[in-house]
Amino acid sequence: MTFNNMSDPRRPNKIFRYKPPSTETNPTLEDPTPDYMNLLGMIFSMCGLMLKLKWCAWIAVYCSFISFANSRSSEDTKQMMSSFMLSISAVVMSYLQNPQPMSPPW
Amino acid sequence: MRSVFLLLPALLVLLAFPGARGRYNDDFDDGEDLAEFDDNDFAEFEDVSEDAVETETDPPPRAAAPSATVEDDEDEATVELEDGQDEFYDGDTQDQDSFKYDNEEFEGYEKTNPTFKETLILREVPAHLQNSWESYYMEILMVTGLLAYIMNYIIGKNKNSRLAQAWFNSHRELLESNFTLVGDDGTSKEATSTGKLNQENEHIYNLWCSGRVCCEGMLIQLKFLKRQDLLNVLARMMRPACDQVQIKVTLNDEDMDTFVFAVGNKKAMGRLQKEMQDLSEFCGDKPKSGAKYGLPDSLAILSEMGEVTDGVMDSKMVHFITNNADKIESIHFSDQFSGPKVMQEEGQPLKLPETKKTLLFTFNVPGMGNTSPKDMDSLLPLMNMVIYSIDKVKKLRLNREGKQKAEKNRARVEENFLKQTHAQRQEAAQTRREEKKRAEKERIMNEEDPERQRRLEEAAQRREQKKLEKKQMKMKQIKVKAM
């Protein structure tokens, strides 16, 4: 017993390398929030651009921010940036076409 | 009165600047009733536009003699509107004689005046042409919200990072004394300790340790709350949650005997029993109380057999668990660990999921979300428990009875699995056989040479005949046996 406690438990010859857990086998463990938010952001920004709805464009900006905040570090930054730029362009285009301020729904 | 009349050209000029309401107020300051012009934003416009109409139409009607009557009509009409207009129009009518316009210049013009006045539509000035930021309050709200989100992102990210670093600093010594490799991201060629956490997310940090007796490796996941996402922060105000530390120790085959065991708080045990493949198959009974071993009432035990519980719950383990009961979410030892139950699609032949000997620990960080870096030190005894468990599991061996029971259990589970998938596997075999036949038939059909075709057909027929005979023999044998 004491021999075990005194000896070093480390074994350099028993090293296993880190293998990132594959997400194919456990799709439930992955957080789907960034993907959903990305998709939502794109849909809202397209709505805002096509239908000239300012509130759609603003929600798209929020969605792309939320998607960015929840994204994994392994994810492509290009995807994030593209959805972000799309939502910003939706807001800008809505205001260029119709500079009136947004009216609240109430 | 003359002074008022002189104001008219000034008003005409001011009409060109509709946003400059302030100036109108100044002009009306001398003697006029301000309240009437403050009633609505566009009172001035109404007055001025009417005045403008009248001043513009004034010159034409003034030229014609009947214009006086028209003006009187207008006077009467305008008198009804507002008192303040009287002085204006009185001034107009008084001055019209001295006005330079030729009365006969615009004969017949007055006819358009009444219609002109009736079709006059007063429009509101669009909000974006008003020089005030107040009308854009919704946009300002939106931008403020975005700024608040960004601020929260930065603050949350930093807090999570500080917590992770604090945890690592307090545990570094213990880990480095137990493992050769502390910190690996799997990308570098050589297996050298990186000595730092892998950041998977703004709220998840990983650490892989390896190079120790009794285990293959240990993956530690610091699963913090999503402090960087404002939505999550607001949701947590409704439903409090806490940061978690998840530790998964993977063992070699010789490091662990065959048993399945779990202990943790009651809710977690109930959930795990439903979710986890191995716990649902091997630990069928409801979670039992650990009071027999001296555990607090908040904890429950799921075990394959009583002997396993007795073996795992020695005094030191009980001591660890009792002292840290509030921080323990679940502890799960299993030689048949394959993760949570996976929902299979219909019609797919199932294979038994791959299992790995694993020890899983889930700890709750104290503070219920309001953790400070100092709280991370309180998790150190739990890491000691983990190390102790690894050594203990290596030494824990079931006696002969226990081993037999365990083997029976595993055989039972496998049989159940095969039964469930029997129908599916039969279907799969059937489809495969049909595929083969079809392929052969196609080959025969595609043969150019009729001679060869005939020969292949005969060969296929002979094979089928043989199979039929075999089947018949089998059926006969079964019948004989049954008798």
Interface residues (C-beta under 8 A of the other chain):
Chain A: N4 D8 P9 R10 R11 P12 K14 I15 F16 R17 Y18 K19 P20 T25 N26 T28 W58 V61 Y62 F65 I66 A69 N70 S71 R72 S73 S74 P99 Q100 P101 M102 S103 P104
Chain B: P126 A127 H128 S135 Y136 Y137 M138 E139 M142 G145 L146 Y149 I150 Y153 S177 N178 F179 T180 L181 D184 D185 G186 A191 Q199 E200 N201 E202 W208 S210 G211 R212 V213 C214 E216 G217 L219 K226 Q228 D229 L230 L231 G339 P340 V342 D391
